[in-house]
Amino acid sequence: MLGLLVALFPVIHLGWDARSFAASRLSITTEPASQTVTSGQSATFTVVATGHNPHYQWLKNGVAISGANLPSYTTPPTTSSDNGAQFDVVVSIRYNSITSSTATLTVNAALVPPTITTQPVNQTVTAGQTATFSVVANGSTPMIYQWQKNGASIAGATSSRYTTPATTTADSGSTFAVVVGNAAGNAASATATLTVNALLVRPTITTQPVNQTVTAGQTATFSVAASGSTPMTYQWRKNGASIAGATSSSYKTPATTTADNGVTFAVVASNAAGNATSTSATLTVNSAPAPAIQLSSTSISFANDVVNAPASQALVITNSGTATLSISQISATGAPFSVSGFLLPLNVNAGQKTTVTVTFSPTSAGTVSGSLSIVSNAPTSPSSVSLSGSAVAATHTLSISPTSLSFGNVTTGTSSATQAVTITNTGNSSVIISSITLSGTGYSMSAGGSPVTLTPSQALTLSVSFDPTAAGAVNGSISVASNASGSPATVSLSGTGVRQNSVALAWNASTSAAAGYNVYRSTVSGSAYVMVNSAPLSALTYRDSAVQSGTTYYYVVTALDSSGNESVYSNQVSAAIP
């Protein structure tokens, strides 16, 4: 109905024209927008409206804000209590008003730079394991993290915890730290160090303790060697029970007694990976040491020794006990016997031996007896050795074989085969050969130097040869002068020198060109020829010296061309050797 009235009386009662009506229309073209600030900051809300000379009234949470009568409103510095407050504005002109949409104020707490409250700590792992470093930080969020290894950023390590890949011993000593940041700044943590130990290996006993043998009153030491990860600990056991304080790789017992005989010792080696127990070693404890004397013989006999030719034998004294053997006296009875080769007191360590010399020096033929007495600290002292000896008169004899040498026929200017003469001492005493002389033209001898001494059964060999310089029989001899009975001994020598014959050949040159010639010989006329030259001859002469007296020889010659082809035999010539 009001609308009808307006339509009937627009001009008479209101007096508006079209322009004034348009100016009176009111609308909001830009609504106030929500704002986000940090506590302590101000927020500004703005509105844009159309209409003639509009009036503004801002409201906070539905309550008009005193003095807030402009198109924009800036709050005082905000506090956290302003968070979520709602702001809108009433825009009005004369008889019309309109309220904007509501804008919300978000007030964030003031930004706080990062502070690290829990630092990363050092880590120790075994090779192949991982290590985890972590940090706790306070400050405004969002918070970002960047871990570093040895000062270099680690790709992808951007959380408060960082776990390494599987480690190796090369990683040992590496340092790790983290930088924590937010919008207010950043903070660097302390540095943590990574220690990577080698992979733990259980102990292995590589050298077992060994049995020990000692004498009562001595100590015994048992030792072991073990491989595996360190640190390694040890615990020795005696008959299965742990020994207090025995915690090293070796164990030395207190002074032993015979009651310790047969006791066993073992050790347990341990490390972080486990333990290993050694084998058991047995302790043998012997009674206190004592010397014991042992002689190589309880009787010494000298048989058929030569008068005035001393003979000696060795007596070996062994200490078969466990303490030093001390010999204070060694004496021989019986005129021809003596003992030497020692100084008193004579000490022989346990298990060791010494040698003395017993000598028989007969001055006349016959049989004699005696004894040897040894006084010592052995329980069986004195020890004795019976002595006996027989002496014979000295004999000096030589045997010569053969007593004659025959060399037969030997061509003059040549040497015969060597023949030997052996001179042997067949007596019981040494023979002194004062001279060995050779006579006879053409005979020579080696190994005949003098003087020379031959002991019983010793032999000397002479080498003799015949080198005739003229034809005819030649006799000679070897004379051996010595202190042997029948001196001088003689060896007779015989031999005949025979003349050396030869045949001189000459021939005419071949009518064809010849590269050389061959000479053939036979003892049969006209056949069985044998070549006598070793290589083709370039000369037209040849001397055959390999002929024997009383023989007739037949010769022919052939010619050779440059290709080695040989001609037929020449005419035959003969030569009779007288």
C-alpha positions in Angstrom: 0.0 0.0 0.0 2.9 2.3 0.7 4.3 1.6 -2.6 1.0 2.6 -4.1 1.1 5.9 -2.2 4.5 6.6 -3.5 3.5 6.1 -6.9 0.5 8.4 -6.6 2.2 11.3 -4.9 5.9 11.4 -6.0 6.1 15.0 -6.8 3.7 16.7 -4.6 5.0 15.3 -1.2 8.6 14.3 -1.8 9.8 16.7 -4.4 12.6 14.2 -5.6 14.0 14.1 -9.0 15.8 11.3 -10.6 19.2 12.5 -9.7 18.5 12.9 -6.0 17.0 9.5 -5.9 20.1 7.9 -7.5 22.3 9.6 -5.0 20.4 8.2 -2.1 20.9 4.6 -3.0 23.4 2.8 -0.5 25.5 -0.4 -1.2 28.9 -1.9 -0.1 31.1 -2.7 -3.0 34.1 -4.0 -1.0 33.6 -5.9 2.1 36.2 -5.8 5.0 38.6 -8.7 4.8 39.9 -11.0 7.6 43.3 -10.1 9.0 46.2 -12.1 10.5 48.8 -10.3 12.6 51.4 -11.2 15.2 50.7 -10.2 18.8 51.8 -6.5 19.2 51.0 -5.5 15.7 47.9 -3.6 14.5 45.3 -4.7 12.0 43.4 -2.5 9.5 40.0 -3.3 8.2 38.6 -1.4 5.2 35.2 -1.1 3.5 34.1 0.6 0.3 30.5 1.8 0.0 28.3 3.9 -2.5 25.8 6.5 -1.5 25.5 10.2 -0.7 27.7 11.2 2.2 27.6 7.8 4.0 28.3 7.5 7.7 30.4 4.7 9.2 30.3 2.9 12.5 32.7 0.0 13.1 31.8 -2.8 15.6 34.0 -5.3 17.4 32.2 -8.4 18.4 28.9 -6.5 17.8 29.8 -3.6 20.0 30.3 -0.2 18.5 33.9 1.1 18.6 34.1 4.6 19.9 35.5 7.0 17.3 35.7 4.3 14.6 33.7 6.4 12.0 35.9 6.1 8.9 35.8 3.8 5.9 38.8 2.0 7.5 39.6 1.0 11.0 43.1 0.3 12.5 43.1 -1.5 15.8 45.3 -0.7 18.7 48.4 -3.0 19.1 46.9 -6.5 19.4 47.3 -9.1 22.1 46.6 -12.8 22.1 43.1 -12.0 23.7 42.2 -10.3 20.4 42.6 -13.6 18.5 39.3 -14.5 16.9 37.6 -11.1 17.3 35.1 -10.2 14.7 34.8 -6.8 13.0 32.1 -5.4 10.8 30.8 -1.9 9.9 27.4 -0.2 9.6 27.2 2.2 6.7 24.2 4.6 6.7 22.8 7.6 4.8 19.8 9.7 6.0 17.0 7.1 6.2 19.0 4.0 5.0 21.8 1.8 6.5 23.5 -1.4 5.6 25.8 -3.7 7.6 29.0 -5.3 6.1 30.0 -8.9 6.3 32.1 -9.9 9.3 35.9 -10.0 9.1 37.9 -12.1 11.6 41.1 -11.0 13.3 43.7 -13.8 13.9 46.5 -12.8 16.3 49.5 -15.1 16.3 51.9 -15.3 19.2 55.0 -13.2 18.8 57.8 -15.1 16.8 60.5 -16.6 19.1 63.9 -17.6 17.6 64.9 -21.2 18.0 66.7 -22.3 21.2 68.3 -25.7 21.4 67.4 -27.3 24.7 68.8 -30.8 24.2 72.0 -31.1 22.3 73.0 -34.1 20.1 75.4 -36.4 22.0 78.4 -38.5 21.0 77.6 -42.0 19.6 79.6 -45.2 19.6 78.6 -48.1 17.3 80.1 -51.2 15.7 80.9 -51.2 12.0 77.8 -52.1 10.1 75.4 -50.5 12.6 73.7 -47.1 12.2 73.9 -44.2 14.6 71.1 -41.8 15.5 71.6 -38.2 16.5 68.7 -36.1 17.8 68.1 -32.5 19.0 65.3 -30.8 20.9 64.6 -27.0 20.2 62.1 -24.5 21.4 60.8 -21.5 19.4 58.1 -20.3 17.0 56.9 -22.9 14.5 57.2 -23.9 11.9 60.7 -25.1 12.6 63.1 -26.4 10.0 66.2 -28.6 10.5 69.4 -29.2 8.5 71.9 -31.8 9.7 75.6 -31.6 8.8 78.4 -34.1 8.7 81.9 -32.7 9.1 80.5 -29.3 8.4 78.7 -30.3 5.1 74.9 -30.4 4.8 73.5 -33.9 4.5 70.9 -34.2 1.7 67.4 -35.0 3.1 68.5 -34.8 6.8 65.8 -32.2 7.7 64.1 -33.5 10.8 65.0 -33.3 14.5 66.6 -36.8 14.3 69.1 -38.1 11.9 70.0 -41.8 11.4 73.2 -42.5 9.5 73.5 -45.3 6.9 75.3 -48.5 7.9 78.7 -47.3 9.2 82.2 -48.3 8.4 85.4 -47.8 10.4 86.1 -44.9 7.9 83.3 -43.0 9.5 84.9 -43.1 12.9 85.7 -39.6 14.2 83.1 -37.9 12.0 81.2 -35.0 13.6 77.5 -34.3 13.3 75.6 -31.0 14.1 72.2 -29.5 13.1 71.1 -26.0 12.3 67.5 -25.2 13.5 65.6 -22.2 11.9 62.3 -20.5 11.9 60.9 -17.1 10.7 62.7 -15.4 13.7 66.2 -16.8 13.0 68.2 -20.0 13.5 70.5 -21.7 16.0 73.4 -24.2 15.5 73.7 -27.2 17.9 76.8 -28.4 19.5 78.9 -31.0 17.6 78.6 -34.7 18.4 81.3 -37.2 17.5 80.7 -40.6 16.0 83.0 -43.5 17.1 82.9 -46.6 14.9 84.5 -49.7 16.5 85.6 -52.7 14.4 83.1 -55.5 14.2 83.2 -57.5 17.5 84.9 -60.9 17.1 84.5 -63.6 19.8 87.8 -64.7 21.4 89.7 -67.6 19.8 92.6 -69.3 21.6 95.5 -69.3 19.1 98.2 -70.6 21.5 97.1 -73.0 24.2 98.8 -73.2 27.6 101.3 -76.1 27.6 102.2 -78.6 30.3 105.0 -77.5 32.7 107.5 -79.5 34.6 109.4 -77.9 37.5 111.2 -79.0 40.6 109.7 -78.5 44.0 110.4 -74.9 45.2 110.4 -73.5 41.6 107.5 -71.6 40.0 105.8 -72.4 36.8 104.4 -70.0 34.2 101.5 -70.8 31.9 100.6 -68.5 29.1 98.0 -68.2 26.3 97.5 -66.2 23.2 94.0 -65.2 22.0 92.6 -63.3 19.0 89.4 -61.3 18.9 88.0 -57.9 19.6 89.6 -55.9 22.3 89.5 -55.2 25.2 90.1 -58.8 26.2 90.0 -60.1 29.8 91.4 -63.3 31.2 90.6 -65.5 34.2 92.9 -68.4 35.1 91.6 -71.5 36.8 93.3 -74.1 38.9 91.5 -77.4 38.8 88.5 -75.6 37.5 88.4 -72.9 40.3 89.1 -69.3 39.5 92.5 -67.9 40.8 92.1 -64.6 42.5 94.1 -61.9 40.7 95.1 -64.2 37.8 93.7 -61.9 35.0 96.4 -61.5 32.5 97.4 -63.6 29.5 100.0 -65.4 31.6 100.0 -66.8 35.1 103.0 -67.5 37.3 102.4 -69.9 40.2 103.7 -69.4 43.7 106.7 -71.6 44.7 105.5 -75.2 44.1 105.5 -78.2 46.3 105.1 -81.9 45.5 101.4 -81.5 46.5 101.0 -79.4 43.3 102.0 -82.4 41.1 99.2 -83.1 38.6 97.3 -79.9 39.1 95.7 -78.5 35.9 95.5 -74.9 34.7 93.2 -73.3 32.1 92.1 -69.8 31.2 88.9 -68.2 30.0 89.4 -65.3 27.5 86.4 -62.9 27.3 85.4 -59.8 25.3 82.1 -58.1 24.5 81.3 -60.7 21.9 81.7 -63.8 24.1 84.4 -66.0 25.7 86.6 -69.0 24.9 88.1 -71.5 27.3 91.6 -72.9 26.7 92.6 -76.5 27.0 94.0 -77.6 30.4 97.8 -77.7 31.0 99.2 -80.1 33.6 101.8 -79.1 36.2 104.4 -81.8 37.0 106.4 -81.1 40.2 109.5 -83.3 40.7 111.4 -83.7 43.9 114.4 -81.7 44.6 117.3 -82.3 42.2 120.2 -84.6 42.8 123.2 -85.5 40.6 123.8 -89.0 39.2 126.9 -90.3 37.5 126.9 -92.5 34.4 130.1 -93.9 32.8 130.4 -94.9 29.2 132.1 -98.1 30.3 133.0 -99.8 33.6 136.1 -101.4 32.0 138.7 -100.3 29.5 141.0 -102.8 27.8 144.1 -102.1 25.6 145.1 -105.1 23.5 148.4 -105.8 21.8 149.7 -102.3 22.1 153.2 -101.7 21.0 155.9 -101.1 23.6 156.8 -97.4 23.9 153.8 -96.5 21.7 151.1 -94.9 24.0 147.5 -95.7 23.2 144.5 -93.7 24.4 140.8 -94.3 24.9 138.0 -91.9 25.8 135.8 -92.3 29.0 132.6 -90.4 28.8 131.1 -89.2 32.1 127.4 -88.2 31.9 125.4 -86.5 34.6 122.0 -88.3 34.4 120.7 -86.6 37.5 118.9 -83.3 38.0 121.6 -81.3 39.8 125.2 -80.4 39.0 127.6 -83.2 39.3 130.8 -82.1 41.0 133.9 -84.3 40.5 136.6 -83.7 43.1 139.1 -86.5 42.2 140.0 -88.8 39.2 143.0 -91.1 39.7 144.5 -94.1 38.0 146.4 -97.1 39.5 148.7 -99.3 37.6 152.1 -98.0 36.4 151.4 -97.9 32.6 148.0 -96.2 33.1 147.2 -92.4 33.3 144.2 -90.2 33.0 144.1 -86.6 31.5 142.0 -84.0 29.8 140.3 -82.3 32.8 140.7 -79.7 35.6 139.5 -80.3 39.1 136.9 -79.6 40.4 135.1 -80.8 37.3 131.5 -79.7 37.2 129.0 -81.3 34.9 125.5 -79.8 34.6 122.4 -82.0 34.7 121.9 -83.9 31.5 125.4 -82.9 30.2 128.5 -85.0 29.7 132.3 -84.6 29.8 135.1 -86.7 28.4 138.5 -87.7 30.0 141.3 -89.6 28.3 142.8 -92.8 29.7 146.2 -93.6 28.3 148.2 -97.0 28.3 152.0 -96.4 28.0 153.7 -99.8 28.1 157.5 -99.9 28.4 157.8 -103.7 28.1 155.9 -106.5 26.6 153.4 -108.3 28.8 149.9 -108.0 30.5 149.1 -105.4 33.1 145.9 -104.3 35.1 144.8 -101.3 37.0 141.8 -99.2 37.9 140.3 -95.7 37.7 138.6 -94.1 40.6 136.2 -91.1 40.3 135.1 -89.2 43.5 132.1 -86.9 43.2 129.0 -85.6 45.0 126.8 -88.4 43.4 125.2 -90.7 45.9 127.1 -93.7 44.4 130.6 -92.1 44.8 133.3 -93.3 44.3 132.8 -94.8 40.9 135.5 -97.1 39.5 136.6 -98.4 36.1 138.8 -101.5 35.7 141.8 -101.2 33.4 143.7 -103.9 31.6 146.4 -103.8 28.9 148.7 -106.1 26.9 151.9 -104.9 25.2 153.9 -106.5 22.4 157.4 -105.7 21.0 157.6 -103.3 18.0 157.9 -104.8 14.5 158.9 -102.8 11.4 158.2 -104.7 8.1 157.3 -103.6 4.6 155.6 -105.5 1.8 156.4 -104.6 -1.8 154.2 -105.8 -4.6 155.1 -106.6 -7.3 158.8 -107.1 -6.9 159.5 -106.8 -10.6 158.0 -104.9 -13.6 158.4 -105.9 -17.3 157.4 -103.3 -19.9 158.2 -105.5 -23.0 158.8 -103.8 -26.4 158.3 -100.1 -26.5 158.8 -98.0 -29.6 161.5 -95.5 -29.2 160.2 -91.9 -28.7 157.0 -93.1 -27.1 156.0 -93.9 -23.5 154.7 -97.2 -22.2 151.6 -97.7 -20.1 152.1 -96.8 -16.4 152.6 -99.7 -14.0 152.2 -99.5 -10.2 154.3 -100.7 -7.3 152.6 -100.8 -3.8 154.6 -100.5 -0.6 152.6 -101.5 2.5 153.5 -101.3 6.2 152.8 -104.9 7.5 154.3 -104.4 11.0 152.7 -103.0 14.2 154.8 -99.9 14.3 155.4 -96.9 12.0 158.1 -97.4 9.3 160.1 -94.4 8.1 161.1 -94.7 4.4 164.2 -92.6 4.1 164.7 -92.8 0.3 163.2 -94.3 -2.8 165.7 -94.3 -5.8 165.2 -95.3 -9.4 167.9 -96.5 -11.9 167.8 -97.4 -15.6 167.8 -95.2 -18.7 164.3 -94.3 -19.9 162.5 -95.3 -16.7 160.5 -92.7 -14.7 158.6 -92.8 -11.4 156.0 -90.6 -9.6 154.8 -90.5 -6.0 158.2 -91.5 -4.8 159.1 -88.6 -2.6 160.9 -89.2 0.7 161.3 -89.3 3.6 157.8 -90.6 4.3 156.3 -92.4 7.3 153.8 -95.3 6.9 151.7 -96.2 9.9 150.6 -99.8 10.4 148.6 -101.0 7.3 149.2 -97.8 5.5 150.3 -98.1 1.8 152.2 -96.0 -0.7 151.8 -96.5 -4.5 154.6 -95.7 -7.0 153.7 -95.1 -10.7 156.5 -96.3 -13.1 156.8 -96.0 -16.9 159.4 -96.8 -19.7 160.2 -94.2 -22.3 163.1 -95.6 -24.5 165.2 -93.3 -26.5 167.2 -96.0 -28.4 166.6 -99.5 -29.5 167.7 -102.3 -27.3 167.0 -104.0 -23.9 167.2 -101.8 -20.8 167.2 -103.0 -17.2 166.6 -100.9 -14.1 165.6 -101.0 -10.5 163.8 -99.2 -7.6 165.5 -99.2 -4.2 163.5 -98.5 -1.0 165.6 -97.7 2.0 163.8 -97.6 5.5 164.0 -98.7 9.1 162.1 -101.9 8.3 163.8 -105.2 8.4 165.4 -106.3 5.1 166.1 -102.8 4.0 166.7 -101.8 1.3 164.0 -103.5 -0.7 164.4 -103.7 -4.5 162.0 -103.9 -7.5 163.6 -105.0 -10.8 162.7 -103.3 -14.0 163.0 -104.5 -17.6 162.0 -103.3 -21.1 163.2 -103.2 -24.7 163.3 -100.2 -27.0 162.4 -100.9 -30.6 163.0 -98.6 -33.6 160.1 -96.8 -35.2 159.8 -97.5 -39.0 158.0 -95.5 -41.7 157.3 -95.6 -45.5 157.8 -92.5 -47.6 155.5 -92.3 -50.6 155.5 -89.9 -53.6 153.4 -89.8 -56.8 152.9 -87.7 -59.9 150.1 -85.2 -60.2 146.9 -86.2 -61.9 146.6 -85.2 -65.5 143.1 -83.8 -64.7 142.5 -81.0 -62.2 142.6 -82.6 -58.8 141.3 -81.2 -55.5 143.2 -83.7 -53.4 144.5 -87.2 -53.0 143.9 -90.3 -50.8 146.5 -93.0 -49.9 145.3 -96.6 -49.4 147.4 -99.4 -47.7 147.0 -103.2 -47.5 149.1 -106.2 -46.3 147.6 -108.2 -49.2 148.7 -107.5 -52.8 145.9 -106.1 -55.0 143.1 -106.0 -52.5 141.8 -105.1 -49.0 143.0 -101.6 -49.2 142.3 -99.2 -46.3 142.7 -95.4 -46.5 145.4 -94.2 -44.1 145.1 -90.4 -44.4 142.4 -88.7 -42.3 141.7 -85.9 -44.9 142.4 -85.4 -48.6 146.0 -84.6 -49.2 147.0 -81.5 -51.2 150.7 -82.5 -51.4 152.2 -85.3 -53.7 153.9 -87.0 -50.8 152.9 -88.9 -47.6 154.9 -90.7 -44.8 153.2 -93.7 -43.2 154.6 -94.2 -39.7 152.1 -96.8 -38.6 154.1 -99.8 -39.9 155.7 -102.7 -38.1 159.0 -104.5 -38.7 158.8 -107.7 -40.6 155.8 -106.8 -42.6 155.3 -106.0 -46.4 152.8 -103.2 -47.2 151.0 -102.4 -50.6 150.0 -98.9 -51.5 147.8 -97.2 -54.1 146.7 -93.5 -54.5 143.4 -92.0 -55.8 142.6 -88.4 -57.0 139.6 -86.3 -56.0 137.8 -83.6 -58.0 136.1 -80.5 -56.5 132.8 -82.4 -56.1 134.5 -85.2 -54.1 134.4 -87.8 -56.9 137.3 -90.2 -56.5 139.4 -91.7 -59.4 140.3 -95.4 -59.8 143.4 -96.7 -57.9 146.8 -95.8 -59.2 149.4 -98.5 -59.9 150.4 -100.4 -56.7 153.8 -100.1 -55.0 155.1 -102.2 -52.1 157.4 -101.7 -49.1 159.0 -104.4 -47.0 159.7 -103.3 -43.4 162.9 -105.0 -42.1 
